[in-house]
Amino acid sequence: MSTLTKRATVYLDPVLHKALRLQSVETSRSVSQLVNDAVRDELAEDASDLAAFEARKNERTVDFEDFVKGLQLDGTI
């Protein structure tokens, strides 16, 4: 973890806090490291999702009703 850190107050569900403490002991990592890694992973997933949306922005959209009719026509439903 960087030496330039910010302090924050986060309120956790007691069961989640217990799980974090147990994982902290099991992995020899601090709760802060675990939380930072989890937040970093979530943000990376969001960035990946945004990139996928950007890549597909020009795709043709299909109306739900038309999609269901197509499923009926091809015998899927």
PyMOL Python script that loads the backbone (N, CA, C, O; Angstrom):
from pymol import cmd

cmd.read_pdbstr("""\
ATOM      1  N   MET A   1       0.844  -1.169   0.000  1.00  0.00           N
ATOM      2  CA  MET A   1       0.000   0.000   0.000  1.00  0.00           C
ATOM      3  C   MET A   1       0.889   1.232   0.000  1.00  0.00           C
ATOM      4  O   MET A   1       1.967   1.243   0.594  1.00  0.00           O
ATOM      5  N   SER A   2       0.419   2.255  -0.671  1.00  0.00           N
ATOM      6  CA  SER A   2       1.166   3.503  -0.772  1.00  0.00           C
ATOM      7  C   SER A   2       1.284   4.174   0.592  1.00  0.00           C
ATOM      8  O   SER A   2       0.414   4.026   1.450  1.00  0.00           O
ATOM      9  N   THR A   3       2.369   4.911   0.774  1.00  0.00           N
ATOM     10  CA  THR A   3       2.519   5.645   2.025  1.00  0.00           C
ATOM     11  C   THR A   3       1.599   6.868   2.045  1.00  0.00           C
ATOM     12  O   THR A   3       1.328   7.424   3.109  1.00  0.00           O
ATOM     13  N   LEU A   4       1.120   7.288   0.869  1.00  0.00           N
ATOM     14  CA  LEU A   4       0.167   8.392   0.799  1.00  0.00           C
ATOM     15  C   LEU A   4      -1.241   7.807   0.839  1.00  0.00           C
ATOM     16  O   LEU A   4      -1.796   7.437  -0.196  1.00  0.00           O
ATOM     17  N   THR A   5      -1.803   7.727   2.016  1.00  0.00           N
ATOM     18  CA  THR A   5      -3.130   7.142   2.164  1.00  0.00           C
ATOM     19  C   THR A   5      -4.073   8.164   2.757  1.00  0.00           C
ATOM     20  O   THR A   5      -3.644   9.144   3.366  1.00  0.00           O
ATOM     21  N   LYS A   6      -5.363   7.927   2.576  1.00  0.00           N
ATOM     22  CA  LYS A   6      -6.410   8.758   3.156  1.00  0.00           C
ATOM     23  C   LYS A   6      -7.178   7.918   4.158  1.00  0.00           C
ATOM     24  O   LYS A   6      -7.428   6.732   3.945  1.00  0.00           O
ATOM     25  N   ARG A   7      -7.533   8.542   5.219  1.00  0.00           N
ATOM     26  CA  ARG A   7      -8.305   7.863   6.246  1.00  0.00           C
ATOM     27  C   ARG A   7      -9.792   8.065   5.949  1.00  0.00           C
ATOM     28  O   ARG A   7     -10.209   9.152   5.550  1.00  0.00           O
ATOM     29  N   ALA A   8     -10.585   7.012   6.146  1.00  0.00           N
ATOM     30  CA  ALA A   8     -12.028   7.089   5.913  1.00  0.00           C
ATOM     31  C   ALA A   8     -12.746   6.268   6.975  1.00  0.00           C
ATOM     32  O   ALA A   8     -12.218   5.280   7.485  1.00  0.00           O
ATOM     33  N   THR A   9     -13.934   6.688   7.290  1.00  0.00           N
ATOM     34  CA  THR A   9     -14.769   5.915   8.196  1.00  0.00           C
ATOM     35  C   THR A   9     -15.767   5.145   7.348  1.00  0.00           C
ATOM     36  O   THR A   9     -16.518   5.730   6.568  1.00  0.00           O
ATOM     37  N   VAL A  10     -15.767   3.839   7.507  1.00  0.00           N
ATOM     38  CA  VAL A  10     -16.675   2.977   6.764  1.00  0.00           C
ATOM     39  C   VAL A  10     -17.436   2.138   7.773  1.00  0.00           C
ATOM     40  O   VAL A  10     -16.842   1.525   8.660  1.00  0.00           O
ATOM     41  N   TYR A  11     -18.743   2.117   7.633  1.00  0.00           N
ATOM     42  CA  TYR A  11     -19.565   1.319   8.531  1.00  0.00           C
ATOM     43  C   TYR A  11     -19.903   0.000   7.841  1.00  0.00           C
ATOM     44  O   TYR A  11     -20.539  -0.023   6.787  1.00  0.00           O
ATOM     45  N   LEU A  12     -19.466  -1.092   8.455  1.00  0.00           N
ATOM     46  CA  LEU A  12     -19.664  -2.417   7.876  1.00  0.00           C
ATOM     47  C   LEU A  12     -20.678  -3.210   8.676  1.00  0.00           C
ATOM     48  O   LEU A  12     -20.814  -3.046   9.889  1.00  0.00           O
ATOM     49  N   ASP A  13     -21.377  -4.063   7.973  1.00  0.00           N
ATOM     50  CA  ASP A  13     -22.241  -5.033   8.630  1.00  0.00           C
ATOM     51  C   ASP A  13     -21.338  -5.863   9.545  1.00  0.00           C
ATOM     52  O   ASP A  13     -20.247  -6.254   9.131  1.00  0.00           O
ATOM     53  N   PRO A  14     -21.769  -6.140  10.778  1.00  0.00           N
ATOM     54  CA  PRO A  14     -20.913  -6.885  11.710  1.00  0.00           C
ATOM     55  C   PRO A  14     -20.425  -8.226  11.172  1.00  0.00           C
ATOM     56  O   PRO A  14     -19.293  -8.623  11.449  1.00  0.00           O
ATOM     57  N   VAL A  15     -21.244  -8.917  10.422  1.00  0.00           N
ATOM     58  CA  VAL A  15     -20.838 -10.212   9.875  1.00  0.00           C
ATOM     59  C   VAL A  15     -19.745 -10.014   8.822  1.00  0.00           C
ATOM     60  O   VAL A  15     -18.794 -10.794   8.765  1.00  0.00           O
ATOM     61  N   LEU A  16     -19.872  -8.976   7.989  1.00  0.00           N
ATOM     62  CA  LEU A  16     -18.842  -8.693   6.994  1.00  0.00           C
ATOM     63  C   LEU A  16     -17.535  -8.290   7.666  1.00  0.00           C
ATOM     64  O   LEU A  16     -16.451  -8.672   7.224  1.00  0.00           O
ATOM     65  N   HIS A  17     -17.651  -7.515   8.737  1.00  0.00           N
ATOM     66  CA  HIS A  17     -16.452  -7.098   9.459  1.00  0.00           C
ATOM     67  C   HIS A  17     -15.729  -8.305  10.045  1.00  0.00           C
ATOM     68  O   HIS A  17     -14.502  -8.395   9.988  1.00  0.00           O
ATOM     69  N   LYS A  18     -16.498  -9.226  10.607  1.00  0.00           N
ATOM     70  CA  LYS A  18     -15.903 -10.441  11.166  1.00  0.00           C
ATOM     71  C   LYS A  18     -15.212 -11.246  10.060  1.00  0.00           C
ATOM     72  O   LYS A  18     -14.106 -11.752  10.250  1.00  0.00           O
ATOM     73  N   ALA A  19     -15.874 -11.358   8.904  1.00  0.00           N
ATOM     74  CA  ALA A  19     -15.285 -12.088   7.780  1.00  0.00           C
ATOM     75  C   ALA A  19     -13.981 -11.422   7.334  1.00  0.00           C
ATOM     76  O   ALA A  19     -13.003 -12.111   7.043  1.00  0.00           O
ATOM     77  N   LEU A  20     -13.962 -10.102   7.278  1.00  0.00           N
ATOM     78  CA  LEU A  20     -12.733  -9.388   6.906  1.00  0.00           C
ATOM     79  C   LEU A  20     -11.618  -9.630   7.914  1.00  0.00           C
ATOM     80  O   LEU A  20     -10.471  -9.869   7.535  1.00  0.00           O
ATOM     81  N   ARG A  21     -11.955  -9.567   9.194  1.00  0.00           N
ATOM     82  CA  ARG A  21     -10.933  -9.803  10.226  1.00  0.00           C
ATOM     83  C   ARG A  21     -10.374 -11.215  10.119  1.00  0.00           C
ATOM     84  O   ARG A  21      -9.163 -11.410  10.224  1.00  0.00           O
ATOM     85  N   LEU A  22     -11.246 -12.206   9.911  1.00  0.00           N
ATOM     86  CA  LEU A  22     -10.790 -13.587   9.772  1.00  0.00           C
ATOM     87  C   LEU A  22      -9.909 -13.747   8.528  1.00  0.00           C
ATOM     88  O   LEU A  22      -8.870 -14.405   8.574  1.00  0.00           O
ATOM     89  N   GLN A  23     -10.336 -13.139   7.421  1.00  0.00           N
ATOM     90  CA  GLN A  23      -9.530 -13.225   6.200  1.00  0.00           C
ATOM     91  C   GLN A  23      -8.194 -12.511   6.393  1.00  0.00           C
ATOM     92  O   GLN A  23      -7.170 -12.936   5.859  1.00  0.00           O
ATOM     93  N   SER A  24      -8.217 -11.438   7.153  1.00  0.00           N
ATOM     94  CA  SER A  24      -6.996 -10.699   7.442  1.00  0.00           C
ATOM     95  C   SER A  24      -5.986 -11.590   8.161  1.00  0.00           C
ATOM     96  O   SER A  24      -4.804 -11.608   7.819  1.00  0.00           O
ATOM     97  N   VAL A  25      -6.458 -12.312   9.139  1.00  0.00           N
ATOM     98  CA  VAL A  25      -5.580 -13.217   9.889  1.00  0.00           C
ATOM     99  C   VAL A  25      -5.083 -14.352   8.989  1.00  0.00           C
ATOM    100  O   VAL A  25      -3.905 -14.707   9.011  1.00  0.00           O
ATOM    101  N   GLU A  26      -5.991 -14.906   8.207  1.00  0.00           N
ATOM    102  CA  GLU A  26      -5.634 -16.042   7.340  1.00  0.00           C
ATOM    103  C   GLU A  26      -4.614 -15.660   6.272  1.00  0.00           C
ATOM    104  O   GLU A  26      -3.764 -16.470   5.903  1.00  0.00           O
ATOM    105  N   THR A  27      -4.699 -14.419   5.773  1.00  0.00           N
ATOM    106  CA  THR A  27      -3.849 -14.011   4.649  1.00  0.00           C
ATOM    107  C   THR A  27      -2.679 -13.131   5.076  1.00  0.00           C
ATOM    108  O   THR A  27      -1.864 -12.735   4.243  1.00  0.00           O
ATOM    109  N   SER A  28      -2.591 -12.825   6.362  1.00  0.00           N
ATOM    110  CA  SER A  28      -1.552 -11.924   6.885  1.00  0.00           C
ATOM    111  C   SER A  28      -1.569 -10.574   6.172  1.00  0.00           C
ATOM    112  O   SER A  28      -0.524  -9.987   5.889  1.00  0.00           O
ATOM    113  N   ARG A  29      -2.764 -10.103   5.895  1.00  0.00           N
ATOM    114  CA  ARG A  29      -2.940  -8.790   5.278  1.00  0.00           C
ATOM    115  C   ARG A  29      -3.875  -7.985   6.168  1.00  0.00           C
ATOM    116  O   ARG A  29      -4.728  -8.554   6.849  1.00  0.00           O
ATOM    117  N   SER A  30      -3.722  -6.688   6.168  1.00  0.00           N
ATOM    118  CA  SER A  30      -4.575  -5.852   7.013  1.00  0.00           C
ATOM    119  C   SER A  30      -5.974  -5.741   6.406  1.00  0.00           C
ATOM    120  O   SER A  30      -6.177  -5.973   5.214  1.00  0.00           O
ATOM    121  N   VAL A  31      -6.920  -5.385   7.254  1.00  0.00           N
ATOM    122  CA  VAL A  31      -8.282  -5.142   6.777  1.00  0.00           C
ATOM    123  C   VAL A  31      -8.249  -4.025   5.736  1.00  0.00           C
ATOM    124  O   VAL A  31      -8.967  -4.095   4.738  1.00  0.00           O
ATOM    125  N   SER A  32      -7.440  -3.011   5.949  1.00  0.00           N
ATOM    126  CA  SER A  32      -7.323  -1.917   4.983  1.00  0.00           C
ATOM    127  C   SER A  32      -6.853  -2.429   3.628  1.00  0.00           C
ATOM    128  O   SER A  32      -7.382  -2.017   2.595  1.00  0.00           O
ATOM    129  N   GLN A  33      -5.876  -3.315   3.618  1.00  0.00           N
ATOM    130  CA  GLN A  33      -5.398  -3.878   2.353  1.00  0.00           C
ATOM    131  C   GLN A  33      -6.505  -4.657   1.651  1.00  0.00           C
ATOM    132  O   GLN A  33      -6.675  -4.551   0.436  1.00  0.00           O
ATOM    133  N   LEU A  34      -7.253  -5.436   2.422  1.00  0.00           N
ATOM    134  CA  LEU A  34      -8.347  -6.209   1.838  1.00  0.00           C
ATOM    135  C   LEU A  34      -9.416  -5.303   1.245  1.00  0.00           C
ATOM    136  O   LEU A  34      -9.910  -5.553   0.145  1.00  0.00           O
ATOM    137  N   VAL A  35      -9.771  -4.252   1.974  1.00  0.00           N
ATOM    138  CA  VAL A  35     -10.796  -3.324   1.487  1.00  0.00           C
ATOM    139  C   VAL A  35     -10.281  -2.573   0.257  1.00  0.00           C
ATOM    140  O   VAL A  35     -11.008  -2.429  -0.726  1.00  0.00           O
ATOM    141  N   ASN A  36      -9.035  -2.094   0.303  1.00  0.00           N
ATOM    142  CA  ASN A  36      -8.461  -1.406  -0.859  1.00  0.00           C
ATOM    143  C   ASN A  36      -8.457  -2.307  -2.087  1.00  0.00           C
ATOM    144  O   ASN A  36      -8.807  -1.865  -3.181  1.00  0.00           O
ATOM    145  N   ASP A  37      -8.063  -3.566  -1.916  1.00  0.00           N
ATOM    146  CA  ASP A  37      -8.044  -4.498  -3.046  1.00  0.00           C
ATOM    147  C   ASP A  37      -9.450  -4.738  -3.590  1.00  0.00           C
ATOM    148  O   ASP A  37      -9.642  -4.802  -4.804  1.00  0.00           O
ATOM    149  N   ALA A  38     -10.427  -4.872  -2.704  1.00  0.00           N
ATOM    150  CA  ALA A  38     -11.806  -5.099  -3.140  1.00  0.00           C
ATOM    151  C   ALA A  38     -12.336  -3.892  -3.919  1.00  0.00           C
ATOM    152  O   ALA A  38     -12.984  -4.049  -4.954  1.00  0.00           O
ATOM    153  N   VAL A  39     -12.060  -2.698  -3.417  1.00  0.00           N
ATOM    154  CA  VAL A  39     -12.508  -1.485  -4.113  1.00  0.00           C
ATOM    155  C   VAL A  39     -11.800  -1.363  -5.459  1.00  0.00           C
ATOM    156  O   VAL A  39     -12.426  -1.032  -6.465  1.00  0.00           O
ATOM    157  N   ARG A  40     -10.505  -1.629  -5.476  1.00  0.00           N
ATOM    158  CA  ARG A  40      -9.740  -1.578  -6.720  1.00  0.00           C
ATOM    159  C   ARG A  40     -10.307  -2.564  -7.748  1.00  0.00           C
ATOM    160  O   ARG A  40     -10.446  -2.223  -8.922  1.00  0.00           O
ATOM    161  N   ASP A  41     -10.632  -3.782  -7.311  1.00  0.00           N
ATOM    162  CA  ASP A  41     -11.212  -4.787  -8.210  1.00  0.00           C
ATOM    163  C   ASP A  41     -12.556  -4.326  -8.764  1.00  0.00           C
ATOM    164  O   ASP A  41     -12.833  -4.501  -9.950  1.00  0.00           O
ATOM    165  N   GLU A  42     -13.389  -3.739  -7.911  1.00  0.00           N
ATOM    166  CA  GLU A  42     -14.696  -3.245  -8.355  1.00  0.00           C
ATOM    167  C   GLU A  42     -14.542  -2.130  -9.387  1.00  0.00           C
ATOM    168  O   GLU A  42     -15.255  -2.105 -10.390  1.00  0.00           O
ATOM    169  N   LEU A  43     -13.614  -1.212  -9.139  1.00  0.00           N
ATOM    170  CA  LEU A  43     -13.393  -0.113 -10.079  1.00  0.00           C
ATOM    171  C   LEU A  43     -12.840  -0.626 -11.404  1.00  0.00           C
ATOM    172  O   LEU A  43     -13.193  -0.112 -12.465  1.00  0.00           O
ATOM    173  N   ALA A  44     -11.978  -1.634 -11.349  1.00  0.00           N
ATOM    174  CA  ALA A  44     -11.447  -2.230 -12.578  1.00  0.00           C
ATOM    175  C   ALA A  44     -12.566  -2.903 -13.369  1.00  0.00           C
ATOM    176  O   ALA A  44     -12.599  -2.825 -14.597  1.00  0.00           O
ATOM    177  N   GLU A  45     -13.474  -3.558 -12.666  1.00  0.00           N
ATOM    178  CA  GLU A  45     -14.610  -4.189 -13.336  1.00  0.00           C
ATOM    179  C   GLU A  45     -15.499  -3.131 -13.981  1.00  0.00           C
ATOM    180  O   GLU A  45     -15.974  -3.317 -15.101  1.00  0.00           O
ATOM    181  N   ASP A  46     -15.725  -2.020 -13.277  1.00  0.00           N
ATOM    182  CA  ASP A  46     -16.509  -0.927 -13.852  1.00  0.00           C
ATOM    183  C   ASP A  46     -15.837  -0.384 -15.109  1.00  0.00           C
ATOM    184  O   ASP A  46     -16.510  -0.122 -16.106  1.00  0.00           O
ATOM    185  N   ALA A  47     -14.528  -0.213 -15.071  1.00  0.00           N
ATOM    186  CA  ALA A  47     -13.792   0.287 -16.242  1.00  0.00           C
ATOM    187  C   ALA A  47     -13.932  -0.689 -17.406  1.00  0.00           C
ATOM    188  O   ALA A  47     -14.098  -0.273 -18.553  1.00  0.00           O
ATOM    189  N   SER A  48     -13.865  -1.974 -17.114  1.00  0.00           N
ATOM    190  CA  SER A  48     -14.031  -2.984 -18.152  1.00  0.00           C
ATOM    191  C   SER A  48     -15.435  -2.930 -18.749  1.00  0.00           C
ATOM    192  O   SER A  48     -15.602  -3.018 -19.966  1.00  0.00           O
ATOM    193  N   ASP A  49     -16.444  -2.785 -17.886  1.00  0.00           N
ATOM    194  CA  ASP A  49     -17.827  -2.675 -18.361  1.00  0.00           C
ATOM    195  C   ASP A  49     -18.002  -1.445 -19.248  1.00  0.00           C
ATOM    196  O   ASP A  49     -18.638  -1.521 -20.300  1.00  0.00           O
ATOM    197  N   LEU A  50     -17.441  -0.314 -18.827  1.00  0.00           N
ATOM    198  CA  LEU A  50     -17.554   0.908 -19.616  1.00  0.00           C
ATOM    199  C   LEU A  50     -16.887   0.744 -20.975  1.00  0.00           C
ATOM    200  O   LEU A  50     -17.398   1.237 -21.981  1.00  0.00           O
ATOM    201  N   ALA A  51     -15.758   0.060 -21.010  1.00  0.00           N
ATOM    202  CA  ALA A  51     -15.077  -0.190 -22.276  1.00  0.00           C
ATOM    203  C   ALA A  51     -15.936  -1.077 -23.177  1.00  0.00           C
ATOM    204  O   ALA A  51     -16.008  -0.851 -24.385  1.00  0.00           O
ATOM    205  N   ALA A  52     -16.578  -2.072 -22.600  1.00  0.00           N
ATOM    206  CA  ALA A  52     -17.452  -2.953 -23.380  1.00  0.00           C
ATOM    207  C   ALA A  52     -18.647  -2.182 -23.925  1.00  0.00           C
ATOM    208  O   ALA A  52     -19.035  -2.376 -25.077  1.00  0.00           O
ATOM    209  N   PHE A  53     -19.233  -1.310 -23.110  1.00  0.00           N
ATOM    210  CA  PHE A  53     -20.350  -0.480 -23.584  1.00  0.00           C
ATOM    211  C   PHE A  53     -19.905   0.401 -24.742  1.00  0.00           C
ATOM    212  O   PHE A  53     -20.615   0.542 -25.737  1.00  0.00           O
ATOM    213  N   GLU A  54     -18.730   0.989 -24.603  1.00  0.00           N
ATOM    214  CA  GLU A  54     -18.199   1.862 -25.645  1.00  0.00           C
ATOM    215  C   GLU A  54     -17.983   1.085 -26.939  1.00  0.00           C
ATOM    216  O   GLU A  54     -18.303   1.578 -28.021  1.00  0.00           O
ATOM    217  N   ALA A  55     -17.446  -0.118 -26.833  1.00  0.00           N
ATOM    218  CA  ALA A  55     -17.176  -0.940 -28.011  1.00  0.00           C
ATOM    219  C   ALA A  55     -18.461  -1.362 -28.716  1.00  0.00           C
ATOM    220  O   ALA A  55     -18.462  -1.584 -29.927  1.00  0.00           O
ATOM    221  N   ARG A  56     -19.557  -1.475 -27.961  1.00  0.00           N
ATOM    222  CA  ARG A  56     -20.805  -1.966 -28.535  1.00  0.00           C
ATOM    223  C   ARG A  56     -21.829  -0.870 -28.785  1.00  0.00           C
ATOM    224  O   ARG A  56     -22.973  -1.168 -29.130  1.00  0.00           O
ATOM    225  N   LYS A  57     -21.444   0.394 -28.619  1.00  0.00           N
ATOM    226  CA  LYS A  57     -22.425   1.480 -28.691  1.00  0.00           C
ATOM    227  C   LYS A  57     -23.094   1.613 -30.055  1.00  0.00           C
ATOM    228  O   LYS A  57     -24.194   2.156 -30.149  1.00  0.00           O
ATOM    229  N   ASN A  58     -22.457   1.133 -31.097  1.00  0.00           N
ATOM    230  CA  ASN A  58     -23.037   1.264 -32.436  1.00  0.00           C
ATOM    231  C   ASN A  58     -23.808   0.031 -32.886  1.00  0.00           C
ATOM    232  O   ASN A  58     -24.299  -0.019 -34.014  1.00  0.00           O
ATOM    233  N   GLU A  59     -23.914  -0.955 -32.017  1.00  0.00           N
ATOM    234  CA  GLU A  59     -24.682  -2.149 -32.372  1.00  0.00           C
ATOM    235  C   GLU A  59     -26.172  -1.820 -32.437  1.00  0.00           C
ATOM    236  O   GLU A  59     -26.681  -0.960 -31.719  1.00  0.00           O
ATOM    237  N   ARG A  60     -26.833  -2.532 -33.313  1.00  0.00           N
ATOM    238  CA  ARG A  60     -28.271  -2.354 -33.444  1.00  0.00           C
ATOM    239  C   ARG A  60     -28.961  -2.902 -32.194  1.00  0.00           C
ATOM    240  O   ARG A  60     -28.586  -3.960 -31.689  1.00  0.00           O
ATOM    241  N   THR A  61     -29.956  -2.191 -31.702  1.00  0.00           N
ATOM    242  CA  THR A  61     -30.708  -2.677 -30.543  1.00  0.00           C
ATOM    243  C   THR A  61     -31.924  -3.455 -31.025  1.00  0.00           C
ATOM    244  O   THR A  61     -32.438  -3.222 -32.119  1.00  0.00           O
ATOM    245  N   VAL A  62     -32.367  -4.374 -30.195  1.00  0.00           N
ATOM    246  CA  VAL A  62     -33.523  -5.195 -30.521  1.00  0.00           C
ATOM    247  C   VAL A  62     -34.586  -4.932 -29.467  1.00  0.00           C
ATOM    248  O   VAL A  62     -34.325  -5.023 -28.267  1.00  0.00           O
ATOM    249  N   ASP A  63     -35.769  -4.609 -29.922  1.00  0.00           N
ATOM    250  CA  ASP A  63     -36.904  -4.406 -29.026  1.00  0.00           C
ATOM    251  C   ASP A  63     -37.275  -5.736 -28.387  1.00  0.00           C
ATOM    252  O   ASP A  63     -37.274  -6.767 -29.058  1.00  0.00           O
ATOM    253  N   PHE A  64     -37.590  -5.723 -27.098  1.00  0.00           N
ATOM    254  CA  PHE A  64     -37.903  -6.955 -26.374  1.00  0.00           C
ATOM    255  C   PHE A  64     -39.063  -7.706 -27.021  1.00  0.00           C
ATOM    256  O   PHE A  64     -39.009  -8.925 -27.183  1.00  0.00           O
ATOM    257  N   GLU A  65     -40.100  -6.980 -27.386  1.00  0.00           N
ATOM    258  CA  GLU A  65     -41.267  -7.626 -27.996  1.00  0.00           C
ATOM    259  C   GLU A  65     -40.881  -8.325 -29.305  1.00  0.00           C
ATOM    260  O   GLU A  65     -41.312  -9.449 -29.560  1.00  0.00           O
ATOM    261  N   ASP A  66     -40.080  -7.668 -30.121  1.00  0.00           N
ATOM    262  CA  ASP A  66     -39.616  -8.286 -31.363  1.00  0.00           C
ATOM    263  C   ASP A  66     -38.737  -9.506 -31.085  1.00  0.00           C
ATOM    264  O   ASP A  66     -38.815 -10.508 -31.796  1.00  0.00           O
ATOM    265  N   PHE A  67     -37.909  -9.416 -30.056  1.00  0.00           N
ATOM    266  CA  PHE A  67     -37.047 -10.538 -29.686  1.00  0.00           C
ATOM    267  C   PHE A  67     -37.876 -11.756 -29.300  1.00  0.00           C
ATOM    268  O   PHE A  67     -37.586 -12.872 -29.731  1.00  0.00           O
ATOM    269  N   VAL A  68     -38.910 -11.541 -28.487  1.00  0.00           N
ATOM    270  CA  VAL A  68     -39.775 -12.643 -28.057  1.00  0.00           C
ATOM    271  C   VAL A  68     -40.508 -13.225 -29.259  1.00  0.00           C
ATOM    272  O   VAL A  68     -40.642 -14.445 -29.364  1.00  0.00           O
ATOM    273  N   LYS A  69     -40.983 -12.381 -30.162  1.00  0.00           N
ATOM    274  CA  LYS A  69     -41.651 -12.875 -31.369  1.00  0.00           C
ATOM    275  C   LYS A  69     -40.695 -13.735 -32.186  1.00  0.00           C
ATOM    276  O   LYS A  69     -41.095 -14.764 -32.730  1.00  0.00           O
ATOM    277  N   GLY A  70     -39.434 -13.319 -32.273  1.00  0.00           N
ATOM    278  CA  GLY A  70     -38.431 -14.108 -32.983  1.00  0.00           C
ATOM    279  C   GLY A  70     -38.215 -15.472 -32.337  1.00  0.00           C
ATOM    280  O   GLY A  70     -38.045 -16.475 -33.030  1.00  0.00           O
ATOM    281  N   LEU A  71     -38.224 -15.501 -30.996  1.00  0.00           N
ATOM    282  CA  LEU A  71     -38.091 -16.777 -30.287  1.00  0.00           C
ATOM    283  C   LEU A  71     -39.274 -17.696 -30.600  1.00  0.00           C
ATOM    284  O   LEU A  71     -39.111 -18.908 -30.746  1.00  0.00           O
ATOM    285  N   GLN A  72     -40.457 -17.105 -30.700  1.00  0.00           N
ATOM    286  CA  GLN A  72     -41.645 -17.902 -31.042  1.00  0.00           C
ATOM    287  C   GLN A  72     -41.555 -18.429 -32.473  1.00  0.00           C
ATOM    288  O   GLN A  72     -41.867 -19.590 -32.736  1.00  0.00           O
ATOM    289  N   LEU A  73     -41.130 -17.572 -33.385  1.00  0.00           N
ATOM    290  CA  LEU A  73     -41.041 -17.962 -34.787  1.00  0.00           C
ATOM    291  C   LEU A  73     -40.039 -19.082 -35.028  1.00  0.00           C
ATOM    292  O   LEU A  73     -40.270 -19.961 -35.858  1.00  0.00           O
ATOM    293  N   ASP A  74     -38.930 -19.048 -34.303  1.00  0.00           N
ATOM    294  CA  ASP A  74     -37.927 -20.107 -34.532  1.00  0.00           C
ATOM    295  C   ASP A  74     -38.139 -21.334 -33.641  1.00  0.00           C
ATOM    296  O   ASP A  74     -37.331 -22.263 -33.656  1.00  0.00           O
ATOM    297  N   GLY A  75     -39.231 -21.337 -32.864  1.00  0.00           N
ATOM    298  CA  GLY A  75     -39.585 -22.510 -32.074  1.00  0.00           C
ATOM    299  C   GLY A  75     -38.855 -22.642 -30.754  1.00  0.00           C
ATOM    300  O   GLY A  75     -38.958 -23.678 -30.098  1.00  0.00           O
ATOM    301  N   THR A  76     -38.110 -21.607 -30.341  1.00  0.00           N
ATOM    302  CA  THR A  76     -37.401 -21.673 -29.064  1.00  0.00           C
ATOM    303  C   THR A  76     -38.399 -21.675 -27.901  1.00  0.00           C
ATOM    304  O   THR A  76     -38.199 -22.361 -26.899  1.00  0.00           O
ATOM    305  N   ILE A  77     -39.453 -20.911 -28.049  1.00  0.00           N
ATOM    306  CA  ILE A  77     -40.499 -20.894 -27.001  1.00  0.00           C
ATOM    307  C   ILE A  77     -41.863 -21.143 -27.611  1.00  0.00           C
ATOM    308  O   ILE A  77     -42.865 -21.166 -26.895  1.00  0.00           O
TER     309      ILE A  77
END
""", "prot")
cmd.dss("prot")
cmd.show_as("cartoon", "prot")
cmd.util.cbc("prot")
cmd.orient("prot")
